[in-house]
Amino acid sequence: MPESFDVIVVGGGPGGYVAAIRAAQLGQKTAVVERDKAGGRCLNYACIPAKTILRLAELYDEVRNGAELGITGDVSVDWPLCRHP
């Protein structure tokens, strides 16, 4: 790893990694610094998990109210993403 960088991008989320890729394409010695998980807040905690849970809720509602489609019986959700850490 180089001892110095031309560009240091703070945050490896959707904007950060694109900025780092572009800087590297332009010939800059580039580093990405991420405090938490790669992918940033959107991928790991906010946008993507929220959309996944919302879609799960839609599916749950469709199945729970699916008698007209021939779906009967009890429906429950047991999915680790729905459990708050």
matplotlib code that plots the C-alpha trace (Angstrom):
import matplotlib.pyplot as plt

x = [0.0, 1.4, 2.5, 0.5, -2.6, -3.8, -7.4, -8.9, -12.6, -14.4, -17.3, -17.6, -21.3, -22.9, -21.3, -18.0, -17.0, -18.0, -15.9, -13.0, -13.3, -13.4, -10.4, -8.4, -9.5, -8.0, -4.7, -5.0, -3.6, -6.9, -8.0, -11.5, -11.9, -15.0, -15.7, -18.2, -19.2, -18.2, -21.2, -22.1, -25.2, -27.6, -26.6, -26.3, -28.8, -31.1, -32.3, -31.8, -32.9, -35.9, -37.0, -36.5, -38.7, -41.4, -41.5, -41.7, -44.7, -46.4, -45.9, -47.0, -50.2, -50.9, -50.4, -52.4, -55.3, -54.9, -58.0, -59.4, -56.2, -56.6, -54.0, -55.2, -53.7, -51.7, -49.0, -46.0, -42.7, -39.4, -36.7, -33.4, -33.5, -36.8, -35.1, -33.5, -30.0]
y = [0.0, 3.5, 5.6, 8.5, 9.0, 11.6, 11.0, 9.6, 8.9, 8.9, 6.4, 3.3, 3.7, 4.2, 7.6, 6.9, 3.8, 5.4, 8.4, 6.2, 4.1, 7.3, 8.8, 5.6, 5.6, 9.1, 7.8, 8.9, 6.9, 6.3, 5.0, 4.4, 4.7, 3.1, 3.1, 0.3, -2.3, -1.9, -0.6, 2.1, 2.9, 2.5, -1.0, -2.3, -0.4, 1.9, 1.8, -1.8, -3.5, -1.1, -1.9, -5.6, -5.5, -3.5, -6.0, -8.8, -7.0, -6.8, -10.5, -11.4, -9.4, -11.0, -14.5, -13.7, -12.4, -15.0, -17.1, -16.1, -17.5, -20.7, -19.9, -21.0, -21.6, -19.7, -17.4, -16.2, -14.5, -15.9, -14.1, -12.9, -9.5, -8.7, -9.1, -5.9, -6.5]
z = [0.0, -0.8, 2.1, 0.8, -1.3, -3.8, -2.8, 0.4, 0.3, 3.6, 3.5, 1.3, 0.5, -2.9, -3.4, -1.8, -3.7, -7.1, -6.3, -5.4, -8.6, -10.7, -8.9, -9.5, -13.2, -13.4, -12.1, -8.5, -5.6, -3.8, -0.5, 1.0, 4.7, 6.2, 9.9, 9.8, 7.2, 3.6, 1.6, 4.0, 5.9, 2.9, 2.1, 5.7, 7.8, 6.0, 2.4, 1.4, 4.7, 4.9, 1.4, 2.1, 5.2, 3.4, 0.6, 3.2, 4.8, 1.4, 0.8, 4.3, 3.8, 0.3, 1.8, 4.9, 2.8, 0.0, 0.6, -2.8, -4.3, -2.4, 0.3, 3.7, 7.1, 9.6, 8.4, 10.4, 9.8, 11.3, 9.4, 11.1, 9.3, 11.1, 14.5, 15.7, 17.0]

ax = plt.figure().add_subplot(projection="3d")
ax.plot(x, y, z, "-o")
ax.set_aspect("equal")
plt.show()
